[in-house]
């Protein structure tokens, strides 16, 4: 066996693993996307409820969704997913459709 084959194979393996690690660090898992969406919705809901404490539920929900749609880095543009996250965030803050 040639003396350069083993070091070349190890170098190729290292490069392939580095490329996979770099690619993996760039993509988010579904759980990470969900956690990011929940955190962004919580932050937006906190701002909206502080700015408009007397608004009805539907208006608060609409405001939070609009803020999420306008925010950079939101992991989805699905209106249903944004409304679900906004609704959960508003409920965590003590707002509900029955209460103002």
N, C-alpha and C positions, 0 to 999 in steps of 0.2 A: 504494500500500500504506500502511496506517495505521502511524504511528510506534510504536505500542504492541504490534504483533503480534510482532515479532522478540524484544523483551525478554520478552514473555509466553511465547513458545515456549521460549526458553532457560530461563526459570524453571521451566516445566513439565517440561522435560527433566531439569533438575537435581533436582527433587523425585522424579521417577520413578527416577532413578539412585540417589538416596539411599535410597529405599525398598528397591530391589533389594539394595543393599549392606548395609543393616540386616538384611534377611531372610537374605541369604547368610551373614552373620556368626553367625547364630543356629543354623544347621544344620551338622552335621558330615558330612564325606564318609565313605564306607565305609572308606577307608584310615585316616582319623583315628580312627574308631570302633575299628578293629582294633588300632591302635597304643595307644589308651587301654586297651583290654581287656588287651593284652599287658603293659602297664606295671602295671596294677592286679593282675593275676595274679602278676607277678613280685614285687611288694611283699608280697602276701598269702602267697605261697610262702616268702618269706624269713622272715616272722614265724612261720609255722607250723613250718618246719624248725628255727628257732632255739628255739622253745618246746618242741617234741617231737622231739628228734634221733633217738630210737630207735624211733619208730613205723614200722610197715610202710607200704609205698607206698599201698595202698588207703585206709588211714586218713588219711594225709597229703593225698591227693587229695580225699577227702571233706571234710576240714577246710578246704582252700583253696576248694573250690566253695561251701561254706557261708558262708565269709567274704565271698566275692564276691556271693553272693545277698543278704547282709545289708548290703552296702556301698551307700551312696548314689552315684549318678552312674555306675553301671556301664551301658555302652551297650546291653546285651542281658540278657535273662532266660532265654535259651535254655540249657538244661542241657548240651546237646551242645557248644555253643560255649564255655561256661564250663569244661567238663571238658577240652576240647582245649587251651585257654589255660593251665589249671592244670597239665596234664600237661607241656606244653612248658616252663613256668616251673620245674617241679620237675626236669626233665631238665637245664635250664641250670644248676641248682644242684648237679648231680652225683648226684641221686637217680634211681633207675630201678626198674622193677618187679622186676628180678632182684636188685638190691642193696638193702640196708636203709639 
